[in-house]
Amino acid sequence: MLAAESDTVITKIARINCLLLGVQNTYKDGATDWGSRVVMSADDFNTVSAMNISVPKGTYTFYYDSTMDYKLNAFCGNGSLIFNPTTKEEFQLSQNESICSDSLFNSRSFFSSFLILNTEDYNNISANLGNEYKAASYLLNVKDWESTLDFQENILRTVIENNQGKIFTNWHNSATFEKTGSSAEYLAYEGNETRIARVWALYPLSKLSSATIQFEAFATYLMLLLFIALVAFISSIMVIGLKIISTIWDDATLYDNLHKLGMTKGKIKRLITKQMLFVYFIPTILGCLTRVFTTYRIMLVSGVIYIGKTMELVGGVCGLVVILQLIIFIVLRSRAIKDNI
């Protein structure tokens, strides 16, 4: 119904049932802590992925996409201790070889990483787990994802209405509240749209919404970086401009002596230009390169999508800085040459 109302053509739909269980993370140094993990049955995974993996009883397979490879650090042991938050039962499962793929699920979705259990084990655990730790997700392929804005908004509106406008933002951690001492966080959707889009694991996502959400979430950081860059740019212009004028004035006698010794005005102009180029542009170029690299690394670590497009914007800002520097350089150079030759 929502698809028809939004003029969206669904080409494929799949339902995935999943559980939320506590898992004891084991790190390389032997340290451990608890975290909540999404769990899927092998049958559901094979249906959605068109793979044919086999998960023996008493084991699990860890699935992740390349943006989540850091989560492998939490699975350095031969297995993991699993916690059922309903029965409070703890049991050990052995670990199989992990699976990494970037083509199955939206990298910003609930399924960027999860555990795959033997189907019989999954059903046994599910039978003794409360409904508050169960979820069903629907994966859709549409004919034209770039025209799904209305469809996305209608789905989101329906979900918000079904939750009476209150969102359980940290549900994805709820299986280990007892282990970590954390508690549930509920936020009103109105007024917290951007935060909820970032932290709510069950937020309905699409390719289109992923781009919008990430650009909104990164806007604050981008504005802060631009503010710092502008302040630094204005300060550097003042300092470097004063330095150049001071240097030229200090060297005025030198230029006069060089002219008396036979150096042509053209050579003196080139000498002044070289001095100004070195003092004026080297700090700008090095500063821009440093800021570009720093921005790239921050986004890479933060898992921001569409890094390439954001870096194009950063490159454009750096280009604008260089152009402004060039204009000011030409003005200062003309004044310096006029005053000293």
N, C-alpha and C positions, 0 to 999 in steps of 0.2 A: 504493500500500500504506500509506504513512504517513498519507495523508488518511483512508483507511478506518479505520485503527486509532484515529484521533483524532476520528472522527465529524464530519469536515469535508467539505462538498460543494464540489468545484471546478467552477465554471461556465465558466471559460476558462483556457487555459494556452498560453503562447508561449515559444519558445526563442530567445535572442539570442546569437549568436556575436560575440565582440569581441576586439580586439587591444590590446596596451599598447605604445605607441611614445613615443619621446622627441620633444618639441616645443620649439623655441627661442621663448621668450616675448619679445615686443617691446612695450615700454611707450611712453607718450606722450613721455617725455623722451629717447627713443632708447636707453635702457638695455635690455640683454638678459640672460636667464638661461635655464636649462633646466628643464623639468618633464615629468613623464610624463602622458600623456593616453590616455583610453579612446577607441578607434576602432570605429565600427560601419559596416557597409555600407549604402548607400542602400536596397537591396532589403529588408533586415531592418527598417530604420527605417520604411519605408512599410508593411510588413506589420503591424508592431506599432501604429503610430500612425494607420493608415487614411488617411494623407496620400498625396500623390503628388508628392513633391519630386523634382527632377532635379538631380543633381550632375555637372557636366561632368568629363571626365578631366583629371587634373592640378590639381584643386581640392578644397577641403573646405568643409563648412558646419558652423559651431559651434552646437551646441544647448545650451541652459541653461534652468533654471527661475529664477523671480524671486529665489529665495534665493541664487543664485549669480551675480547680475548683476555683482558686483565682478570676476569672472574675465574680463569683457570687456576690462579694463585690460591684460591680457596679449596681446591681439590687436589692437593699434593699427596694425599695418602692413598692407600689401596682401596679405601671405601669410606663411607660416611655413616655417622650415627643419625638416625631419622627420629623425629619427635612428632607424635600425633597429639595435637593441641586439645582434642576432645577427650580421649581416653587417658592422656598423659603417659602413654606407653612410649618407650624408646626401644629401637631395634636397629641392627646393623645391616647395611646393604653394601655389597662389593661394587667397585667401579669398573665399568668397561671403557674401551677406547672412546674418546669424545668425538663428536661430529661438529664440524664447522661449515656453515653455508651462509651465503649472502643473498640467495635467490628465493628463499621460501617465504619469509615474513617481512613485514615492514620493520626496519631497523629501530624505529622509535616505539614499537608496540610492546604489548605485554609478553610477547613471545620472542624477544631478542635473546633470551637464554632460559632454559628450563631442563628438568630431568625427565627422562623417558623410562618408564617402568614396565616390567612384564605385565601383560594385560590381566592375568589372574591375580598377581600381587596388587595391581591398581584397584581392581574390583573389591578385593578383600579389605583394603585400607579404606576405600570409599564407603563401604557398608558400615564402618565404625567411625565415620567422620561427620561432624555437624555440618548442616547446610551453609552455615556462615563461612565455611572454609572451602566452599565449592563455587565454581563459576562456569559459565558456558559462553564461549566466544564464537562469533560468526565471521568468517573470512569471506570477503567478496571480491570478485573481479568484475569490473564494469567495462562497457564499450568505450567510453571516453572519460578518463579520470580527471581531465582538466576542466570538465563541466559538472563536477560533483559538489560544488559549493552548497547549493540548496539542499541536496541530499544529506550532506554532512551536517549541516545546521539543523535539519529536521530530526535526524537521529539523536544529536546531542540534546536538543530541546526535549525530546521524548524521554531520554534517560534522566535528565535533570528533573522533569516533572514526576517521574516514577520514584525518585528519591526525595520528593517534597522539597526540592531546592537545597538540600543538605548533602554534602559529599563526604564520604568516609575516605579521606585522602591517603591515609597510610594503611589501607586494608592489606596491601601487599606485604606488610611486615607483621600482620596480626597473629600469625601462627606461632611467633616466638615472643609475644608480649610477656608471657610468664617467665621466659628465660632471660630477657633483656631488661625487664622492669619498665618497658615503655607502655604507653596507653593510647587509646584511639583518639584521632584528631578529626573533628568534623568542622567543615567550613561551609558557610553559605556561598553558593555559586556566584550570586550577584556581588560584584565588587572584588571577587578573587579569581576572575576568569583566567588570567595569565598564570598565576601560581598553580591553580588546579590543573590547567593544561600541561604544566610541566611535571607535576609530582604524582598525579592520580594515575595509577597503573591501568585502570579500566577505562580511561578516556578513549572514546571512539576516534580512531585515527584513520587517515587516508594519506595518499601522497600529497594531495593539495593541502590538507590541514597541517601536515608535518612541516611544510615550508612556512606556512603562516605562523604557527606556534613558535617555531625556532627563531624566526626573525623578530617576533614580539618579545620573546624571552631574552634575546640577545641585545635588544634595543637599549636597555639601561646600561649595559656594559659598553656598548658602542658609543653612546652619548658621553659616558665618562671618559673613554679613551680620546674622543674628539675634543672634549673640554681640556684635558691635560695636554693634548697635542697643540691646541690653539694657544694655551698659556705659554707652553714651552716655545712655540714658534714666535710669539710676540716678544718674549724675553730674549730669545736668541737674536732676533732682528735688532733690538736695542743694543745689546752687548756687542754684537759683531759690527754693527754700523759704527758705534762709537770707537771700537778698536781700529777699524779701518781708517776712519778720519784721523784718529790720534797717530796712527802709524805713518800716514801720508804726511801729516804736519811735521812729525819728527824727522822724516826723510826729505823734507823740502830742500834743505841745504845740500843734501847729497845729490838730489836731482839737478840742482843748479850747478854744482861742481862738475857733474858728469857732462852737462851741456857745454860748460866752458872747456872741458877736456876734449871735446869734439864729438861726443855721442849725439846722434841725430835725434830730433824730436820723435820720429817714428819708433826708434829703439827704446826711448824712454817711455813712450806710451805702452809698448809691449811689456816692458819691465813692470810698470805699474799694474797693468792688466793681470800679469802672472801672479804678482803678489796678492792682489785682491781675489783672484780665483781660488788660490790656495786657502787663504784665510776665510773666505766667505762661503765656499761651496763644499769643502771637505767635511766640516761638521754637519752640514745639512744632509749630505749623501749618507754619511755614516749613521746619523740619527734616524733617517728614513728607513735604511736597511735594518737597523736594530729594532725599530718599532714594528716593521712588517714581520720580521722573524718572531718577535715576542707575541704579536697578535695571532699569528698562525699557530704557534705552540699552545697558546691558551685555548684556542678553539679546538685544536686537535685533542687536547687532554679533556676538555669539557664535553666532547662527543657531539659538537654542533654539526648539523648537516648543512649541505650546500656551502662548504668551505670555499670552494672555487669562486662562487659568485661574490661571497663576502670579501675575498681577497682581491677581486677585481675592483670593488668599491674602495678598499684600502689603497690599492695601487693608484686609483684615480685621485684620492686625497693627497697622496704623496706627489703625484704629478702636478696637482694644483699648487702645492707648497713650492715645488721647484720653479714653476712658472712665475709665481709671485717673487721668489728670490731673484730670478733672472731680471725681472722688471726693475726691482730695487737696485740690483747690481749695476744695471746700465745707467741708472740715474746717478748713483754714487761714483761710478767710474768717470762719467762726464764731468761731474763737479771736481773730482780729484785731479783730472788731467787739466781742466781749465784753471785751477788754482795753482798748479805747479809747473806748467809749461807756458 
